[in-house]
Amino acid sequence: MGGVGKTELAVQYAKTYENDYPGGICWLNVRDKNLAKQIIQFIQLQMGLEVPQKDPQGDLLTLKEQVTWCWTNWKPPSGLVLVILDDVTQLEDFSQLLPTNKRFRVVITTRLRDIDTNVEEIALNVLSPDEALELFTKTVGKTKVNKELETAKKICEWLGYLPLGIELVGRYIKQKPPHFKLAKMLEQLKQQRLHNQAIKNPQQKSLSTAQRGVLEAFELSWVELDSQTQQLAALIGLFVPEIFLWEWVESITKSLNWDESSVENGIEELYHRHLVQCLEQKDEYYYKTHPLIREFLQAKLNQSEHKGDYIQSFSAKFIEIGKTIPHTTTSEIINSVKNAIPHLTEVAENHLDAVRDENLCSVFLGLGRFYRGQGLYALAQPWYEQCVSEVKSRLGENHLDYAKSLNNLAGLYWNQGKYLEAKTLCIQELEITKQQLGENHLDYAKSLNNLALLYWDQGKYVEAEPLYIQALEIRKMQLGVNHPDTADSLECLASLYDKQGKYVEAEPLYIQALEIYKHQLGVNHPRTALGLNNLANFYSDQGKYVEAEPLYIQALEIYKHQLGVNHPCTARTLSNLGELYTEQGKYEEAELLLTQALEIKKQQLGENHFEIADTLNNLAILYHSQGKYVEAEPLYIQALKIYKHQLGENHPRTAFGLNNLGEFYTDQEKYNEAELLLTQALDIKKQQLGINHPRYADSLNALGLIYSYQGKHSEAENLLTQALAIAQRVLGSDHPDTVKYRGNLEKLHLYE
């Protein structure tokens, strides 16, 4: 039953036997929550592991399958592990989510019976009379108990020997002057029961005899609170039985115009009476409520004439926190908001009626970004989809917030490689924005840009170009030619021309965008650093290393100064500069930078983020270039494994990893292994990007070279000819890739 001390017993067990579990202790509060989500989030946040979204065949993993992966990949990989699932309230699929490896020992606390035949139940009853009296004595004091020993025993009996009731009554007595008699306490409890029966308190029906004693003790404490403290207690009833920060309560009460000193006195009174608990974690103090006490507080909240105001202020606070979660998160950001997520979830699940129309999207976007930022796309997807559904239902299909919700869901689908679904949503969003705001509005330009980016990523440059140009013209007209958003459009168009090998058209756009950033935002702004980095990439890809290097160095210094040495942006530029030094043969400098980048990304993004794979690939290429095949091969393999786990077997980045490893084996004359990998890469690119994509041509060329080395001239000629035709059509005759493919075909003809 509630209040018997299940959680406290689990806490004491974990503390007492901590050394018996060298594999670690996992504590999850799973009351009324999705257990699968809790497990996956624990693995992500506490271990820094990226849980894969797809299986080796490219199919999306269910939450159950992701949980199985979590238990299988637990770190450290050896030693007994203690898993404590506190306050289980839902049994649906419960047993299927538990670890099966014998190294995991699981403790479950619950009010339910007969969970599973494989679970050994330990019934935790109320205290014995002697134990109850011992607890009561510790709380009240020996002197007072010894003076009225028989009455003390009767109080414990009246409370059904339930620890929570004894704690509450003990705290109540501690607040009284020394002359207060235990007999008076017993009489008050009896009178409270008569009162509850007389008013037919609905809570009585669902409580055991012992829990009724808790209710009576609670009611006695409640009536002695001043009105301001009662209001504070009712407000705290809104918080789920998870830890919450006092600063959140302060912020909410300020929005309600409450007296600050009264609020401070109120929390002190609630703590002393054991109506709230105080916890210390890593030198910080948090509060929480016992689930049974929260039920009583919620009953008081429901009786309050100010209930609506409290819910509105509570909801507004956590929506405000949700709004601080950016599209691109770091582990620091995730950890700073993680304790607020259960309370924001409470808003999404139970208090949407109190959310104003203009904040409806923000409720779900905050939750979605929290999970999406960790790569937990399966956990983010329901929130983005619910956002679409709720906004459509409340605001209609032509509302701009509905368009916004479509855009965010499209972005998530894009992350998952669901390009067709993403495209459908982007087009729908574009039409709504056009209809509501017109073709010259800045939001319409943003929508054009989003759709163009989707086409760009798929290699559909012909479709992307007019959209980018139209967005650029709108921004020029509305913002002027020197606005940072105009510069952003210039960069997008430059990147498109860059990919097509239109270097003459691309370079001035990159330079113009960079000059706008410098002039409008300053030479030390992070956006300026990104402009420097992009221009450096442009020069590096053409082999113009002298022009690229100082730009990378400038960008790196800005990032270090403005964002810190451990920021992901700093790591990306370190990786780019390391790649440049590899191309120049500066292997010692390259290895230092790439190693630094790898460590930063692991720290900030987790060990299995796809950006880790990008840097692993760069490091593998470095060792490959030096002929250090033993060092290079495991890095190529590790990068490919991350791509598969995080993005799926059929994602373009997975094809990129397959291609790299295939070319590595080609250089070692392991043609059978190389052919298998490159064929897989070719199939993925054909399926995901189409037969006219430059990356598809790249795989055709790589596979054609293997056949040429094996003397299969007919097969080689066919593939190399296809690669050249695609490159000429999409990139132009003078693009470096086109020149390379033409040269490979000419060599084949020469040696026939």
Secondary structure, DSSP 8 states (H G I E B T S, - for coil): -TTSSHHHHHHHHHHHTGGG-TT-EEEEE-TTS-HHHHHHHHHHHHH-----SB-TTS-B--HHHHHHHHHHT-SSSSS-EEEEEEEE---TTTGGGS--STTEEEEEEES-S---TTS---------HHHHHHHHHHHH-HHHHHHTHHHHHHHHHHTTT-HHHHHHHHHHHHTS-TT--HHHHHHHHHHHHHHHHHTT-GGGGGS-HHHHHHHHHHHHHHHTS-HHHHHHHHHHTTS-SS-B-HHHHHHHHHHTT--HHHHHHHHHHHHHTTSSEEEEETTEEEEE--HHHHHHHHHHHHH-TTHHHHHHHHHHHHHHHHHT--SS--HHHHHHHGGGHHHHHHHHHH-GGGS-GGGHHHHHHHHHHHHHTTT-HHHHHHHHHHHHHHHHHHH-TTSHHHHHHHHHHHHHHHHTT-HHHHHHHHHHHHHHHHHHH-TTSHHHHHHHHHHHHHHHHTT-HHHHHHHHHHHHHHHHHHH-TTSHHHHHHHHHHHHHHHHTT-HHHHHHHHHHHHHHHHHHH-TT-HHHHHHHHHHHHHHHHTT-HHHHHHHHHHHHHHHHHHT-TTSHHHHHHHHHHHHHHHHHT-HHHHHHHHHHHHHHHHHHH-TT-HHHHHHHHHHHHHHHHTT-HHHHHHHHHHHHHHHHHHH-TTSHHHHHHHHHHHHHHHHTT-HHHHHHHHHHHHHHHHHHT-TT-HHHHHHHHHHHHHHHHTT-HHHHHHHHHHHHHHHHHHT-TTSHHHHHHHHHHHHHHHH-
